Amino acid sequence: MIIPLPLEQTSLNTWFERDRAHVELIDTRTDETIIEWWDEAVSEAIEDGFLNSRNLHGSAYDYAASVGLLPIIESEEL
């Protein structure tokens, strides 16, 4: 069966320092970036409701899924 990459096979890297910010959703199988936001885009994504500051990993995953960015895998890969 072909399915989107599950949340459990992703990780979230975040980095915040003074006026800089970075949020990155990563495919843990390949260490490739699925989606990322930098600086003002992080604040805008939170303000627009795409990222939830209390659940960055889940909301980044949900956003990537909603715009078709999650890799499609065979369920046997799980």
MIKOL-712268 format. One record per residue (C-alpha): x negated, y, z; residue number from 1. Coordinates in nm, 3 decimals. Example, Ala and Ser with C-alpha at 12.3 -4.5 7.8 and 13.67 -1.06 7.14 Angstrom:
BEGIN
<r c1="-1.230" c2="-0.450" c3="0.780" seq="1"/>
<r c1="-1.367" c2="-0.106" c3="0.714" seq="2"/>
//
This chain:
BEGIN
<r c1="0.000" c2="0.000" c3="0.000" seq="1"/>
<r c1="-0.124" c2="0.351" c3="-0.082" seq="2"/>
<r c1="-0.087" c2="0.609" c3="0.198" seq="3"/>
<r c1="-0.232" c2="0.948" c3="0.296" seq="4"/>
<r c1="-0.536" c2="0.940" c3="0.523" seq="5"/>
<r c1="-0.405" c2="0.909" c3="0.881" seq="6"/>
<r c1="-0.474" c2="1.171" c3="1.147" seq="7"/>
<r c1="-0.690" c2="0.921" c3="1.337" seq="8"/>
<r c1="-0.937" c2="0.915" c3="1.049" seq="9"/>
<r c1="-0.988" c2="1.290" c3="1.062" seq="10"/>
<r c1="-1.174" c2="1.515" c3="1.301" seq="11"/>
<r c1="-1.171" c2="1.887" c3="1.362" seq="12"/>
<r c1="-1.477" c2="2.108" c3="1.390" seq="13"/>
<r c1="-1.428" c2="2.451" c3="1.539" seq="14"/>
<r c1="-1.667" c2="2.735" c3="1.601" seq="15"/>
<r c1="-1.583" c2="3.071" c3="1.759" seq="16"/>
<r c1="-1.833" c2="3.346" c3="1.835" seq="17"/>
<r c1="-1.757" c2="3.715" c3="1.881" seq="18"/>
<r c1="-1.590" c2="3.820" c3="1.554" seq="19"/>
<r c1="-1.660" c2="3.493" c3="1.370" seq="20"/>
<r c1="-1.434" c2="3.185" c3="1.354" seq="21"/>
<r c1="-1.435" c2="2.856" c3="1.170" seq="22"/>
<r c1="-1.184" c2="2.569" c3="1.168" seq="23"/>
<r c1="-1.259" c2="2.263" c3="0.953" seq="24"/>
<r c1="-1.065" c2="1.938" c3="0.906" seq="25"/>
<r c1="-1.297" c2="1.650" c3="0.813" seq="26"/>
<r c1="-1.246" c2="1.302" c3="0.667" seq="27"/>
<r c1="-1.439" c2="1.089" c3="0.920" seq="28"/>
<r c1="-1.491" c2="0.809" c3="0.666" seq="29"/>
<r c1="-1.696" c2="1.030" c3="0.436" seq="30"/>
<r c1="-1.777" c2="1.340" c3="0.647" seq="31"/>
<r c1="-1.626" c2="1.549" c3="0.368" seq="32"/>
<r c1="-1.431" c2="1.866" c3="0.437" seq="33"/>
<r c1="-1.059" c2="1.837" c3="0.364" seq="34"/>
<r c1="-0.975" c2="2.200" c3="0.439" seq="35"/>
<r c1="-1.137" c2="2.486" c3="0.626" seq="36"/>
<r c1="-1.067" c2="2.841" c3="0.735" seq="37"/>
<r c1="-1.323" c2="3.113" c3="0.809" seq="38"/>
<r c1="-1.302" c2="3.437" c3="1.008" seq="39"/>
<r c1="-0.987" c2="3.637" c3="0.932" seq="40"/>
<r c1="-0.829" c2="3.339" c3="0.756" seq="41"/>
<r c1="-0.825" c2="3.157" c3="1.093" seq="42"/>
<r c1="-0.635" c2="3.442" c3="1.258" seq="43"/>
<r c1="-0.399" c2="3.476" c3="0.962" seq="44"/>
<r c1="-0.325" c2="3.100" c3="0.956" seq="45"/>
<r c1="-0.240" c2="3.114" c3="1.328" seq="46"/>
<r c1="-0.026" c2="3.427" c3="1.289" seq="47"/>
<r c1="0.154" c2="3.278" c3="0.987" seq="48"/>
<r c1="0.225" c2="2.957" c3="1.179" seq="49"/>
<r c1="0.010" c2="2.725" c3="0.967" seq="50"/>
<r c1="-0.230" c2="2.661" c3="1.256" seq="51"/>
<r c1="-0.120" c2="2.615" c3="1.616" seq="52"/>
<r c1="-0.390" c2="2.736" c3="1.856" seq="53"/>
<r c1="-0.272" c2="2.477" c3="2.112" seq="54"/>
<r c1="-0.297" c2="2.191" c3="1.861" seq="55"/>
<r c1="-0.549" c2="2.290" c3="1.595" seq="56"/>
<r c1="-0.625" c2="1.934" c3="1.486" seq="57"/>
<r c1="-0.262" c2="1.829" c3="1.442" seq="58"/>
<r c1="-0.157" c2="2.152" c3="1.275" seq="59"/>
<r c1="-0.458" c2="2.156" c3="1.037" seq="60"/>
<r c1="-0.375" c2="1.796" c3="0.943" seq="61"/>
<r c1="-0.006" c2="1.880" c3="0.891" seq="62"/>
<r c1="-0.096" c2="2.180" c3="0.674" seq="63"/>
<r c1="-0.338" c2="1.975" c3="0.462" seq="64"/>
<r c1="-0.067" c2="1.712" c3="0.417" seq="65"/>
<r c1="0.193" c2="1.973" c3="0.319" seq="66"/>
<r c1="-0.025" c2="2.112" c3="0.040" seq="67"/>
<r c1="-0.143" c2="1.773" c3="-0.087" seq="68"/>
<r c1="-0.505" c2="1.786" c3="0.029" seq="69"/>
<r c1="-0.521" c2="1.460" c3="0.224" seq="70"/>
<r c1="-0.707" c2="1.178" c3="0.050" seq="71"/>
<r c1="-0.491" c2="0.884" c3="-0.056" seq="72"/>
<r c1="-0.619" c2="0.548" c3="0.066" seq="73"/>
<r c1="-0.527" c2="0.181" c3="0.049" seq="74"/>
<r c1="-0.371" c2="0.074" c3="0.378" seq="75"/>
<r c1="-0.625" c2="-0.212" c3="0.398" seq="76"/>
<r c1="-0.890" c2="0.057" c3="0.462" seq="77"/>
<r c1="-0.733" c2="0.117" c3="0.804" seq="78"/>
//
